[in-house]
């Protein structure tokens, strides 16, 4: 069987670290932080980690706990404009830059994140 992206990056540990690093940026972001109502961000973190690991071929826990991702719909309650998108991507890039990763895998992940973030803009 072909190796999944999830296996190639080392499994869940990779996604936990990526999301933890990303949320360090969110914590101090004056535009994005207020969008996250959960005080300690634990659940928000967990949902993003579960979603990403599932997307990249890991366990389907996200689907089991949250149902179909429907990301666009789930982001409608938040005003995602170009500024919010760029901030989101900036924190993701900062976190990704700290991860040890093969360049081809890094590019693959980054291309996906950029495209997903662009697809979630819902207001200007
Ligand atoms: C473009 C900028 C984005 C903004 C401003 C944004 C903001 C948010 C906010 C405020 C939440 C709610 C968190 C909570 O429940 O406390 C959320 C949830 C979530 N976001 Fe984003 N997001 C963005 C992009 C993305 C992208 C690109 C992805 C996927 C690659 C993503 C995946 C998710 C997931 C999986 C959840 C949890 C959904 C659930 O199960 O409830 N987001 N996002």
Backbone and ligand atoms as CSV (ligand in chain L), in Angstrom:
chain,resi,resn,atom,element,x,y,z
A,1,UNK,N,N,0.839,-1.196,0.000
A,1,UNK,CA,C,0.000,0.000,0.000
A,1,UNK,C,C,0.881,1.256,0.000
A,2,UNK,N,N,0.445,2.265,-0.715
A,2,UNK,CA,C,1.209,3.499,-0.777
A,2,UNK,C,C,1.197,4.211,0.578
A,3,UNK,N,N,2.333,4.808,0.934
A,3,UNK,CA,C,2.412,5.508,2.210
A,3,UNK,C,C,1.599,6.817,2.147
A,4,UNK,N,N,0.841,7.076,3.197
A,4,UNK,CA,C,0.070,8.326,3.207
A,4,UNK,C,C,0.977,9.486,3.624
A,5,UNK,N,N,0.525,10.677,3.346
A,5,UNK,CA,C,1.214,11.888,3.795
A,5,UNK,C,C,1.323,11.852,5.325
A,6,UNK,N,N,0.239,11.436,5.962
A,6,UNK,CA,C,0.192,11.320,7.419
A,6,UNK,C,C,1.352,10.469,7.948
A,7,UNK,N,N,1.567,9.320,7.323
A,7,UNK,CA,C,2.677,8.459,7.754
A,7,UNK,C,C,4.025,9.088,7.432
A,8,UNK,N,N,4.102,9.713,6.255
A,8,UNK,CA,C,5.380,10.278,5.812
A,8,UNK,C,C,5.883,11.373,6.759
A,9,UNK,N,N,4.972,12.130,7.366
A,9,UNK,CA,C,5.410,13.205,8.264
A,9,UNK,C,C,5.587,12.726,9.703
A,10,UNK,N,N,5.245,11.466,9.963
A,10,UNK,CA,C,5.466,10.929,11.304
A,10,UNK,C,C,4.206,10.814,12.144
A,11,UNK,N,N,3.040,10.913,11.494
A,11,UNK,CA,C,1.785,10.671,12.213
A,11,UNK,C,C,1.305,11.847,13.045
A,12,UNK,N,N,0.489,11.519,14.049
A,12,UNK,CA,C,-0.227,12.543,14.814
A,12,UNK,C,C,0.677,13.587,15.477
A,13,UNK,N,N,1.869,13.142,15.911
A,13,UNK,CA,C,2.764,14.063,16.607
A,13,UNK,C,C,3.050,15.306,15.756
A,14,UNK,N,N,3.220,15.089,14.461
A,14,UNK,CA,C,3.485,16.204,13.556
A,14,UNK,C,C,2.332,17.215,13.582
A,15,UNK,N,N,1.102,16.717,13.500
A,15,UNK,CA,C,-0.052,17.610,13.427
A,15,UNK,C,C,-0.298,18.319,14.763
A,16,UNK,N,N,-0.011,17.635,15.855
A,16,UNK,CA,C,-0.138,18.278,17.171
A,16,UNK,C,C,0.826,19.461,17.262
A,17,UNK,N,N,2.073,19.236,16.855
A,17,UNK,CA,C,3.078,20.310,16.935
A,17,UNK,C,C,2.745,21.461,16.000
A,18,UNK,N,N,2.310,21.115,14.794
A,18,UNK,CA,C,1.981,22.152,13.818
A,18,UNK,C,C,0.863,23.046,14.357
A,19,UNK,N,N,-0.169,22.416,14.896
A,19,UNK,CA,C,-1.326,23.167,15.392
A,19,UNK,C,C,-0.969,23.936,16.671
A,20,UNK,N,N,-0.159,23.350,17.536
A,20,UNK,CA,C,0.275,24.066,18.746
A,20,UNK,C,C,1.021,25.337,18.367
A,21,UNK,N,N,1.933,25.220,17.419
A,21,UNK,CA,C,2.715,26.379,16.977
A,21,UNK,C,C,1.809,27.428,16.358
A,22,UNK,N,N,0.863,26.982,15.560
A,22,UNK,CA,C,-0.099,27.886,14.925
A,22,UNK,C,C,-0.888,28.664,15.986
A,23,UNK,N,N,-1.351,27.964,17.014
A,23,UNK,CA,C,-2.155,28.629,18.046
A,23,UNK,C,C,-1.353,29.594,18.910
A,24,UNK,N,N,-0.033,29.410,18.970
A,24,UNK,CA,C,0.786,30.405,19.671
A,24,UNK,C,C,0.638,31.750,18.976
A,25,UNK,N,N,0.560,31.713,17.655
A,25,UNK,CA,C,0.355,32.941,16.890
A,25,UNK,C,C,-1.043,33.496,17.098
A,26,UNK,N,N,-2.041,32.607,17.109
A,26,UNK,CA,C,-3.433,33.048,17.291
A,26,UNK,C,C,-3.605,33.768,18.629
A,27,UNK,N,N,-2.933,33.231,19.659
A,27,UNK,CA,C,-3.101,33.782,21.002
A,27,UNK,C,C,-2.804,35.276,21.096
A,28,UNK,N,N,-1.896,35.765,20.254
A,28,UNK,CA,C,-1.526,37.185,20.347
A,28,UNK,C,C,-2.046,37.996,19.157
A,29,UNK,N,N,-2.912,37.411,18.361
A,29,UNK,CA,C,-3.412,38.107,17.162
A,29,UNK,C,C,-4.692,38.882,17.502
A,30,UNK,N,N,-4.613,40.187,17.384
A,30,UNK,CA,C,-5.752,41.009,17.839
A,30,UNK,C,C,-6.990,40.887,16.951
A,31,UNK,N,N,-6.836,40.415,15.728
A,31,UNK,CA,C,-8.003,40.220,14.859
A,31,UNK,C,C,-8.574,38.803,15.024
A,32,UNK,N,N,-7.704,37.815,15.033
A,32,UNK,CA,C,-8.176,36.425,15.061
A,32,UNK,C,C,-8.551,35.937,16.469
A,33,UNK,N,N,-7.787,36.333,17.468
A,33,UNK,CA,C,-8.031,35.805,18.825
A,33,UNK,C,C,-9.471,35.994,19.292
A,34,UNK,N,N,-10.067,37.182,19.053
A,34,UNK,CA,C,-11.455,37.371,19.518
A,34,UNK,C,C,-12.475,36.460,18.827
A,35,UNK,N,N,-12.109,35.878,17.691
A,35,UNK,CA,C,-13.051,34.984,16.993
A,35,UNK,C,C,-13.188,33.651,17.723
A,36,UNK,N,N,-12.173,33.314,18.515
A,36,UNK,CA,C,-12.192,32.017,19.216
A,36,UNK,C,C,-12.782,32.205,20.596
A,37,UNK,N,N,-14.025,31.737,20.758
A,37,UNK,CA,C,-14.727,32.005,22.012
A,37,UNK,C,C,-14.267,31.097,23.154
A,38,UNK,N,N,-13.820,29.896,22.808
A,38,UNK,CA,C,-13.330,28.948,23.816
A,38,UNK,C,C,-12.103,29.563,24.507
A,39,UNK,N,N,-12.225,29.843,25.800
A,39,UNK,CA,C,-11.182,30.563,26.522
A,39,UNK,C,C,-9.777,29.991,26.386
A,40,UNK,N,N,-9.643,28.707,26.598
A,40,UNK,CA,C,-8.278,28.170,26.602
A,40,UNK,C,C,-7.882,27.519,25.262
A,41,UNK,N,N,-8.735,27.563,24.284
A,41,UNK,CA,C,-8.433,27.107,22.919
A,41,UNK,C,C,-8.197,25.603,22.777
A,42,UNK,N,N,-8.370,24.864,23.867
A,42,UNK,CA,C,-8.078,23.423,23.814
A,42,UNK,C,C,-8.922,22.695,22.767
A,43,UNK,N,N,-10.220,22.966,22.773
A,43,UNK,CA,C,-11.092,22.273,21.820
A,43,UNK,C,C,-10.843,22.745,20.391
A,44,UNK,N,N,-10.630,24.046,20.226
A,44,UNK,CA,C,-10.359,24.577,18.890
A,44,UNK,C,C,-9.116,23.921,18.300
A,45,UNK,N,N,-8.107,23.809,19.123
A,45,UNK,CA,C,-6.852,23.182,18.705
A,45,UNK,C,C,-7.081,21.746,18.272
A,46,UNK,N,N,-7.826,21.053,19.125
A,46,UNK,CA,C,-8.058,19.632,18.885
A,46,UNK,C,C,-8.831,19.423,17.575
A,47,UNK,N,N,-9.817,20.270,17.312
A,47,UNK,CA,C,-10.612,20.097,16.091
A,47,UNK,C,C,-9.760,20.309,14.845
A,48,UNK,N,N,-8.907,21.319,14.878
A,48,UNK,CA,C,-8.055,21.576,13.708
A,48,UNK,C,C,-7.064,20.427,13.512
A,49,UNK,N,N,-6.471,19.961,14.605
A,49,UNK,CA,C,-5.528,18.846,14.517
A,49,UNK,C,C,-6.217,17.607,13.955
A,50,UNK,N,N,-7.412,17.298,14.485
A,50,UNK,CA,C,-8.133,16.100,14.017
A,50,UNK,C,C,-8.508,16.230,12.547
A,51,UNK,N,N,-8.912,17.444,12.167
A,51,UNK,CA,C,-9.282,17.646,10.763
A,51,UNK,C,C,-8.069,17.435,9.856
A,52,UNK,N,N,-6.956,18.071,10.193
A,52,UNK,CA,C,-5.777,17.983,9.321
A,52,UNK,C,C,-5.243,16.557,9.232
A,53,UNK,N,N,-5.199,15.867,10.337
A,53,UNK,CA,C,-4.668,14.492,10.266
A,53,UNK,C,C,-5.584,13.603,9.426
A,54,UNK,N,N,-6.879,13.844,9.514
A,54,UNK,CA,C,-7.807,13.054,8.705
A,54,UNK,C,C,-7.650,13.383,7.222
A,55,UNK,N,N,-7.553,14.673,6.922
A,55,UNK,CA,C,-7.406,15.108,5.527
A,55,UNK,C,C,-6.192,14.456,4.883
A,56,UNK,N,N,-5.112,14.325,5.663
A,56,UNK,CA,C,-3.859,13.801,5.109
A,56,UNK,C,C,-3.704,12.286,5.271
A,57,UNK,N,N,-4.788,11.602,5.538
A,57,UNK,CA,C,-4.732,10.134,5.505
A,57,UNK,C,C,-4.625,9.443,6.843
A,58,UNK,N,N,-4.758,10.216,7.930
A,58,UNK,CA,C,-4.697,9.619,9.263
A,58,UNK,C,C,-6.066,9.153,9.733
A,59,UNK,N,N,-6.199,8.899,11.036
A,59,UNK,CA,C,-7.467,8.404,11.601
A,59,UNK,C,C,-8.654,9.333,11.318
A,60,UNK,N,N,-9.844,8.759,11.223
A,60,UNK,CA,C,-11.060,9.514,10.906
A,60,UNK,C,C,-11.790,10.047,12.136
A,61,UNK,N,N,-11.046,10.301,13.199
A,61,UNK,CA,C,-11.663,10.759,14.444
A,61,UNK,C,C,-12.458,12.047,14.249
A,62,UNK,N,N,-11.959,12.924,13.360
A,62,UNK,CA,C,-12.687,14.183,13.145
A,62,UNK,C,C,-14.118,13.883,12.699
A,63,UNK,N,N,-14.213,13.057,11.670
A,63,UNK,CA,C,-15.519,12.690,11.107
A,63,UNK,C,C,-16.424,12.055,12.166
A,64,UNK,N,N,-15.823,11.182,12.967
A,64,UNK,CA,C,-16.606,10.495,14.006
A,64,UNK,C,C,-17.135,11.480,15.052
A,65,UNK,N,N,-16.316,12.449,15.416
A,65,UNK,CA,C,-16.728,13.384,16.473
A,65,UNK,C,C,-17.521,14.567,15.956
A,66,UNK,N,N,-17.193,15.043,14.767
A,66,UNK,CA,C,-17.750,16.313,14.289
A,66,UNK,C,C,-18.634,16.170,13.057
A,67,UNK,N,N,-18.603,14.998,12.431
A,67,UNK,CA,C,-19.369,14.810,11.204
A,67,UNK,C,C,-18.609,15.339,10.001
A,68,UNK,N,N,-19.315,15.529,8.892
A,68,UNK,CA,C,-18.677,16.008,7.667
A,68,UNK,C,C,-18.028,17.375,7.917
A,69,UNK,N,N,-16.801,17.601,7.434
A,69,UNK,CA,C,-16.113,18.863,7.741
A,69,UNK,C,C,-16.882,20.140,7.328
A,70,UNK,N,N,-17.456,20.178,6.114
A,70,UNK,CA,C,-18.188,21.381,5.661
A,70,UNK,C,C,-17.502,22.664,6.138
A,71,UNK,N,N,-16.255,22.815,5.757
A,71,UNK,CA,C,-15.459,23.926,6.300
A,71,UNK,C,C,-16.019,25.296,5.973
A,72,UNK,N,N,-16.506,25.454,4.743
A,72,UNK,CA,C,-17.024,26.779,4.386
A,72,UNK,C,C,-18.207,27.147,5.279
A,73,UNK,N,N,-19.101,26.182,5.436
A,73,UNK,CA,C,-20.275,26.417,6.269
A,73,UNK,C,C,-19.864,26.708,7.722
A,74,UNK,N,N,-18.896,25.942,8.230
A,74,UNK,CA,C,-18.493,26.129,9.629
A,74,UNK,C,C,-17.806,27.469,9.866
A,75,UNK,N,N,-17.333,28.098,8.791
A,75,UNK,CA,C,-16.672,29.390,8.968
A,75,UNK,C,C,-17.601,30.582,8.733
A,76,UNK,N,N,-18.833,30.312,8.320
A,76,UNK,CA,C,-19.763,31.428,8.073
A,76,UNK,C,C,-19.979,32.323,9.291
A,77,UNK,N,N,-19.985,31.760,10.525
A,77,UNK,CA,C,-20.190,32.649,11.684
A,77,UNK,C,C,-19.054,33.662,11.876
A,78,UNK,N,N,-17.922,33.450,11.201
A,78,UNK,CA,C,-16.774,34.347,11.405
A,78,UNK,C,C,-16.546,35.184,10.157
A,79,UNK,N,N,-16.168,36.441,10.382
A,79,UNK,CA,C,-15.912,37.332,9.248
A,79,UNK,C,C,-14.515,37.051,8.720
A,80,UNK,N,N,-14.429,36.186,7.720
A,80,UNK,CA,C,-13.128,35.858,7.140
A,80,UNK,C,C,-12.919,36.739,5.897
A,81,UNK,N,N,-12.155,37.820,6.082
A,81,UNK,CA,C,-11.802,38.668,4.940
A,81,UNK,C,C,-10.340,38.401,4.566
A,82,UNK,N,N,-9.821,39.167,3.602
A,82,UNK,CA,C,-8.441,38.924,3.154
A,82,UNK,C,C,-7.441,39.091,4.306
A,83,UNK,N,N,-7.708,40.061,5.157
A,83,UNK,CA,C,-6.802,40.296,6.283
A,83,UNK,C,C,-6.783,39.088,7.224
A,84,UNK,N,N,-7.972,38.577,7.573
A,84,UNK,CA,C,-8.050,37.414,8.468
A,84,UNK,C,C,-7.348,36.210,7.827
A,85,UNK,N,N,-7.589,36.013,6.544
A,85,UNK,CA,C,-6.952,34.898,5.824
A,85,UNK,C,C,-5.429,35.021,5.868
A,86,UNK,N,N,-4.927,36.231,5.599
A,86,UNK,CA,C,-3.474,36.400,5.572
A,86,UNK,C,C,-2.863,36.215,6.952
A,87,UNK,N,N,-3.584,36.633,7.968
A,87,UNK,CA,C,-3.098,36.436,9.331
A,87,UNK,C,C,-3.067,34.945,9.667
A,88,UNK,N,N,-4.138,34.263,9.293
A,88,UNK,CA,C,-4.214,32.804,9.538
A,88,UNK,C,C,-3.016,32.124,8.882
A,89,UNK,N,N,-2.788,32.485,7.621
A,89,UNK,CA,C,-1.685,31.847,6.879
A,89,UNK,C,C,-0.320,32.217,7.459
A,90,UNK,N,N,-0.190,33.443,7.936
A,90,UNK,CA,C,1.084,33.874,8.524
A,90,UNK,C,C,1.418,33.014,9.750
A,91,UNK,N,N,0.423,32.742,10.596
A,91,UNK,CA,C,0.676,31.928,11.790
A,91,UNK,C,C,0.966,30.480,11.401
A,92,UNK,N,N,0.302,30.006,10.370
A,92,UNK,CA,C,0.558,28.643,9.918
A,92,UNK,C,C,1.969,28.533,9.336
A,93,UNK,N,N,2.347,29.539,8.563
A,93,UNK,CA,C,3.679,29.513,7.956
A,93,UNK,C,C,4.767,29.565,9.036
A,94,UNK,N,N,4.547,30.393,10.062
A,94,UNK,CA,C,5.523,30.500,11.147
A,94,UNK,C,C,5.686,29.145,11.830
A,95,UNK,N,N,4.564,28.475,12.066
A,95,UNK,CA,C,4.632,27.175,12.721
A,95,UNK,C,C,5.302,26.137,11.813
A,96,UNK,N,N,4.901,26.146,10.560
A,96,UNK,CA,C,5.451,25.177,9.601
A,96,UNK,C,C,6.966,25.360,9.441
A,97,UNK,N,N,7.411,26.606,9.528
A,97,UNK,CA,C,8.842,26.870,9.330
A,97,UNK,C,C,9.679,26.263,10.457
A,98,UNK,N,N,9.041,25.967,11.589
A,98,UNK,CA,C,9.792,25.378,12.714
A,98,UNK,C,C,9.795,23.853,12.673
A,99,UNK,N,N,9.049,23.285,11.734
A,99,UNK,CA,C,8.947,21.826,11.668
A,99,UNK,C,C,10.038,21.257,10.764
A,100,UNK,N,N,10.581,20.137,11.192
A,100,UNK,CA,C,11.530,19.419,10.334
A,100,UNK,C,C,10.716,18.668,9.307
A,101,UNK,N,N,10.949,18.959,8.029
A,101,UNK,CA,C,10.098,18.349,7.013
A,101,UNK,C,C,10.790,18.359,5.670
A,102,UNK,N,N,10.629,17.275,4.958
A,102,UNK,CA,C,11.108,17.171,3.591
A,102,UNK,C,C,10.482,18.303,2.755
A,103,UNK,N,N,11.271,18.923,1.898
A,103,UNK,CA,C,10.781,20.097,1.149
A,103,UNK,C,C,9.553,19.810,0.294
A,104,UNK,N,N,9.532,18.634,-0.318
A,104,UNK,CA,C,8.396,18.294,-1.190
A,104,UNK,C,C,7.112,18.191,-0.362
A,105,UNK,N,N,7.235,17.620,0.836
A,105,UNK,CA,C,6.060,17.490,1.713
A,105,UNK,C,C,5.632,18.860,2.217
A,106,UNK,N,N,6.615,19.681,2.543
A,106,UNK,CA,C,6.340,21.034,3.016
A,106,UNK,C,C,5.554,21.804,1.940
A,107,UNK,N,N,6.035,21.715,0.696
A,107,UNK,CA,C,5.363,22.414,-0.413
A,107,UNK,C,C,3.933,21.921,-0.601
A,108,UNK,N,N,3.797,20.611,-0.507
A,108,UNK,CA,C,2.470,20.008,-0.702
A,108,UNK,C,C,1.488,20.521,0.353
A,109,UNK,N,N,1.939,20.526,1.597
A,109,UNK,CA,C,1.085,20.978,2.699
A,109,UNK,C,C,0.768,22.471,2.557
A,110,UNK,N,N,1.794,23.245,2.238
A,110,UNK,CA,C,1.616,24.693,2.158
A,110,UNK,C,C,0.652,25.064,1.024
A,111,UNK,N,N,0.812,24.413,-0.129
A,111,UNK,CA,C,-0.074,24.677,-1.269
A,111,UNK,C,C,-1.524,24.411,-0.881
A,112,UNK,N,N,-1.741,23.330,-0.154
A,112,UNK,CA,C,-3.090,23.002,0.291
A,112,UNK,C,C,-3.629,24.070,1.245
A,113,UNK,N,N,-2.804,24.466,2.223
A,113,UNK,CA,C,-3.274,25.425,3.230
A,113,UNK,C,C,-3.628,26.771,2.598
A,114,UNK,N,N,-2.804,27.203,1.648
A,114,UNK,CA,C,-3.068,28.479,0.967
A,114,UNK,C,C,-4.392,28.387,0.225
A,115,UNK,N,N,-4.572,27.305,-0.502
A,115,UNK,CA,C,-5.791,27.175,-1.285
A,115,UNK,C,C,-7.021,27.033,-0.387
A,116,UNK,N,N,-6.906,26.267,0.697
A,116,UNK,CA,C,-8.034,26.107,1.627
A,116,UNK,C,C,-8.376,27.462,2.262
A,117,UNK,N,N,-7.357,28.207,2.668
A,117,UNK,CA,C,-7.608,29.499,3.318
A,117,UNK,C,C,-8.300,30.451,2.339
A,118,UNK,N,N,-7.861,30.454,1.080
A,118,UNK,CA,C,-8.499,31.330,0.088
A,118,UNK,C,C,-9.967,30.937,-0.112
A,119,UNK,N,N,-10.249,29.651,-0.042
A,119,UNK,CA,C,-11.612,29.189,-0.299
A,119,UNK,C,C,-12.564,29.557,0.849
A,120,UNK,N,N,-12.004,29.955,2.005
A,120,UNK,CA,C,-12.859,30.226,3.164
A,120,UNK,C,C,-13.175,31.705,3.358
A,121,UNK,N,N,-12.612,32.553,2.503
A,121,UNK,CA,C,-12.942,33.978,2.604
A,121,UNK,C,C,-14.429,34.131,2.297
A,122,UNK,N,N,-15.150,34.797,3.210
A,122,UNK,CA,C,-16.603,34.903,3.035
A,122,UNK,C,C,-17.129,36.332,3.153
A,123,UNK,N,N,-16.221,37.299,3.272
A,123,UNK,CA,C,-16.648,38.699,3.358
A,123,UNK,C,C,-15.486,39.614,3.007
A,124,UNK,N,N,-15.818,40.871,2.668
A,124,UNK,CA,C,-14.710,41.802,2.420
A,124,UNK,C,C,-14.798,43.007,3.328
L,1,LIG,C1,C,-8.855,31.782,6.408
L,1,LIG,C2,C,-8.758,32.099,7.706
L,1,LIG,C3,C,-9.410,31.314,8.800
L,1,LIG,C4,C,-10.006,31.831,9.911
L,1,LIG,C5,C,-10.119,33.313,10.265
L,1,LIG,C6,C,-10.506,30.713,10.688
L,1,LIG,C7,C,-11.175,30.831,11.890
L,1,LIG,C8,C,-11.760,29.800,12.574
L,1,LIG,C9,C,-12.514,29.929,13.788
L,1,LIG,C10,C,-12.763,31.251,14.524
L,1,LIG,C11,C,-12.936,28.707,14.166
L,1,LIG,C12,C,-13.783,28.328,15.383
L,1,LIG,C13,C,-12.913,27.760,16.447
L,1,LIG,C14,C,-13.709,27.398,17.675
L,1,LIG,O1,O,-14.650,26.608,17.562
L,1,LIG,O2,O,-13.350,27.890,18.750
L,1,LIG,C15,C,-12.434,27.776,13.173
L,1,LIG,C16,C,-12.656,26.428,13.203
L,1,LIG,C17,C,-12.080,25.535,12.333
L,1,LIG,N1,N,-11.276,25.845,11.272
L,1,LIG,FE1,FE,-10.774,27.680,10.652
L,1,LIG,N2,N,-10.198,29.540,10.047
L,1,LIG,C18,C,-9.532,29.859,8.886
L,1,LIG,C19,C,-9.027,28.952,7.990
L,1,LIG,C20,C,-9.076,27.593,8.111
L,1,LIG,C21,C,-8.461,26.652,7.201
L,1,LIG,C22,C,-7.640,27.046,5.967
L,1,LIG,C23,C,-8.764,25.408,7.645
L,1,LIG,C24,C,-8.389,24.053,7.106
L,1,LIG,C25,C,-7.342,23.833,6.349
L,1,LIG,C26,C,-9.562,25.565,8.844
L,1,LIG,C27,C,-10.070,24.529,9.596
L,1,LIG,C28,C,-10.891,24.665,10.675
L,1,LIG,C29,C,-11.472,23.550,11.395
L,1,LIG,C30,C,-11.317,22.083,11.070
L,1,LIG,C31,C,-12.235,24.094,12.428
L,1,LIG,C32,C,-13.087,23.325,13.460
L,1,LIG,C33,C,-14.432,23.031,12.854
L,1,LIG,C34,C,-15.304,22.261,13.817
L,1,LIG,O3,O,-15.258,21.035,13.827
L,1,LIG,O4,O,-16.046,22.920,14.561
L,1,LIG,N3,N,-9.730,26.899,9.088
L,1,LIG,N4,N,-11.736,28.463,12.219
